[in-house]
Amino acid sequence: MCCQRQLPRTFAVSAGTVTCRALPLRPRSARQPRLQSTRPRSAKFAPGMPTAAGASKTCCCRFSDMPVWGLIQARMGSSRLPGKVMMPLAGHPLVWHIAKRLHTMPGLAGIVLATTTDPRNDPMVEFMKGEGATVTRSPYEDDIADRLCRALDATGADTFVKVNADCPLFDPDLAQELLAKFQAANADFATNKLTPSYPLGYSLEIIGARAIRWCDEHLTEGSDREMMIKWIMDHAGDFTVAAMQSPVDLSSLNLTVDTPADYELMSQIFSALFVPGTHFGLAKVVDYLSVEKVAAGVP
């Protein structure tokens, strides 16, 4: 019997019960990205999705002891700032700062780097292996659904706290708050982006294994597989989604690293605020930018 949970409108509830239907997945060796699925395009997400390769479940419960992993989505082939993932901030590669911030979240089972087989990623891969991270590599450059599924296969994770590699200011305290909402709602996905209120660079995405595997199985268009998170947000009514919003609208502030100018600003921020063994949060960054008048549009 399935546990009680708040369900999207698309699920039918009768006499206080919910029928959960597990969708069988093809083995990974039989799956190729961007091929037409054998299921109809109109298929809806259903609870009871498999949470590990080959392990189909009919109960939609997610238990507190199921592993939560940090996932860094990264590659070195940025068109506007190649190699940014390994560029130094306060003496350490950008990706190192993301990993260290993830490590401060209590209860994470580990960190996985989800990248591709492009040889340009080799230095990043070797560095992250040296830092103790699990690494998975997809041969498909633009297929995020495939990357995340490979990370599931390698880790057995039930949930990923997902961070893009252009976000060295990832805030683990905010992520912990969102993770609590995700777990309390027994959600499939959680984010602070449904109503933009946080700066670019502070976006949070927490996603469960069921939703990842469903997307990998059902999304057939290349653009949907590449923008899998956007697809989920665009179809939020078909999932159980937890959300978080900033009390102050900071959405006009850009704190990602996507261009040389972004990197210059981020270098200034880390030079001023980074202290080994600690992490500085959003409030300190906003205070610094306000005092230094480095960025325009700070509330």
N, C-alpha and C positions, 0 to 999 in steps of 0.2 A: 504494500500500500504506500502511496506517495505521501510525503509530508504536506502539511498545510502551507501554502504560499500565495502571495498576491500574483495573479496571472494577468498577462496582457489580454486585451479584448478579444483577440483571435482564438483564445482557448474556450471550449465549451465546458461549463460547469453544470452538473445535473445532480440534484439531491445532495449537495455538499461534497460530491466526489469529483475527481478529475481523472480522466483516462490518459495515462502517459504512454506514449508510443516510442519505442526505441527504433531508430533508423539504422539498419546495418550499413557498415562502410566497406567499400572495397579495400583489399590489402593495398598498402602503399605501392608495392611493386606493380600493381595493376592500374594505378592512378597516374595520369599525366595532367599537368596544368593546362587550362584553357581549352580542354576538349569538352564537347557537349556531354552533359550529365545524362544518365539514363532516367533520371527523375524529371518530372515536369518543372518548368521554370517557376511556376506559381507555388511550389512547395513552400510551406511555412515552417519556421523553426518550431520544434516541439521539445518539451522537457524530456528527460530520460536519455539524453544523448550520451554516447560513449565518452568516458573521461580518460581513457587510455587506449592505445591501439589494441583493437580486438576485444575490448572489454565492454560489452554492451550492458547497460543498466536500464531497468524500468522504473526505478525510484529516482525522483528528482532531488533528493537530499544532497546537500554538500556539507560534509562534516568538518569540524574545526581542525581535525588532525590531518586533513588532506593537504598535500604540499603546495605552498605558495612560493613561486620563484620570481626573482627579478629577471627581466628580459631586456637586453639592450639591442635595439634594431639599428645596425650600422653597416656602412660600407665606405670604402675609401674613394670611390669614383664620383664624388660630387662635381657637377659641371661648373658651379660658380666658385667653389673653394675646395679644389682637390686635396685630399689628405687631411682635411680639417680634424678628423677624429683623433689623429695622433699629434696635432699641433699643441705646443706647450701652453699651459696656463699655470702660473705660479710654480714652474719647474716640473710639472707633471703633464702627461698627455691628457687631452680633453676627456677621452673615454675613461681614464683612471678616476677622474673626479666623479663621473656618473656612477661607476662601480662602488667607490667608497661611500657615496651617499646612499646607494641602495643597501649596502652592508649595515648601515645604522638602523634599518627597519627591523624590529624584533620579529623573530620567527621565520624569516626567509630561509628556505631550504638550500638555496644557492643562487648563483647568477649564471645566466646563459647568454652568450653572444650569438645572435642570429644574423648571419651574413651570407655571402655568396661565394662561389668558387672562383671568382675573378682573382687572378694572381696579385692584383694590386692590393687585395685585402690581406695578403700573407703577413706583412709586418704587424698589423693590428691583431691578427689571429695569434701569432706567436707571443705577442705581448700579453694578451688576455689569458692565454693558457698559463703563462708564467705567473699571472695574478691569481690562478686557481679557478678561473671561470670554465664552465663547459662551453664548447663551441660547436655550432652546427652551421653547415654551408649548403646552400641550395644552388643548383646550376641555373636557376631562373632568376635573372636580375630583378625583374619587376613584379615577381609573384610573392606578395607578402603572405597570402594564405598558405602557400607551400612552406615558406620560411617558418611560420609559426607552428605548423603541423610537425615539421622536422624537429623543432625545439621540444614539442610535447613528447615525441617519440624518444628523444634522448634523455629527458628528465623525469618523465612520469608525472609532471606537474598537473595539479588540478586548476591552478589559477596563475596567471602572469600579471605582475606589475610591470607594464611595458613602458620603456623610455626610448625615445628617438635620440640618436647620437648627436643631434644639433642642440641638445638641451643640457648643458653642463650645470645649470642652476636647478636641476630637478630637486624638488623639496620633499625629503622623506617624511617630514612631519605632516604635511598636507596629504601625502600619499597614504600614510597610516590612518588618517582620519577618513579618507575615502574608502580604504580597504575595510574599515569597520562598518561603514554603510553598506558596502557590497556584501559582506558576510551576513549582516543582520537581515538584509532583504533576500538572502539566498539568490543573488542576482546573477545574470549572465554577463553583464557588462556594467561598468561604472566609469564615469568621466566627470570632469568639471568644464566640459566644452559645449554642453547642450545649450546653455545660455552663456555666451562669452562674457567673462568677467575677470579672468586672470590674464596676466601678460602672455604673449607668445613666448614659449620657452618654459612655461610652468603648466603646460597642458598635462593632464593625468589620464591614463587609460589603464583600466584593470579589466581583464577579460578571462572568462572561464573556458575550460577545455571543451565543454559541450558546444559552445558557440563557435569556437575556432574550427572544430571538426565539421560542424554543419556547414560553415561557410566554405571550407575546402571542398566539401562534397557537392555543394549546390551552386556556387558562383562559377559561372562558365565564361563570362566576358573578361578579357584581360584587364580592362580598366577597373572592374569591380574587384578582382582579385588583388590588384595593386593597391587600391584604395579600400581595403576591406573594412577598416574602422569607420570610414565615412559611410560605407554602405550600411553598416549596423546602425549608425546614428540616423541615417535617412529612413531606416525601417525600425525605429526604436519601439514602435507599437507592437512589433512581433517578438520582442524580447522583454525580459525583466531587467530594467535598467535603474541603477542608482545614480544620483546626480549630486553635485556640490557646487555652490556658487559663492563667490567672494562677496563680503559685505561692502566692499568698495570696488567700483568698476575700474579695473586697471587694464582693460582689454586693448587699449590703444598703445600700450608699451610693448616693444619688440625686444625680447631678450633671448633670441635664438642665435646660433652661429651659422649663418648662411652665406655671408659675403666677407670680403676683407675688412670692411668697416665694422661689421658685427664682431669680428674677431678682435679688432683693436679695442672696442668698447669692453668686451668680455675680459681681455687681458688687464685693462685698467681696474675692473671690478675685482678680479681675483687678486691682483697685486695689492689692492687696498684692504680686502676683507678676509682673504684666506688665512686660516690658522690651522696648522697640522693637527689632526686628531679631532677636529670639530667641523661643523658645517654651519654656514650662515644662511638665514632664511630670507624670505621675500621682504619682510619689513626692513631689514638692514640694507638690502639692495635699493629699495625705494628711497630710503633716507639718504644713502650715498649719492644716488643720482640727483636727488633734490638739492643737496648741499653743493655738489660739484657742478650742477647744471650741465651735465654731459648730454642728457637726452631731452628731446622736446616731447611734449605731450604728457609729461608726468603730472598726474592729478595733484 
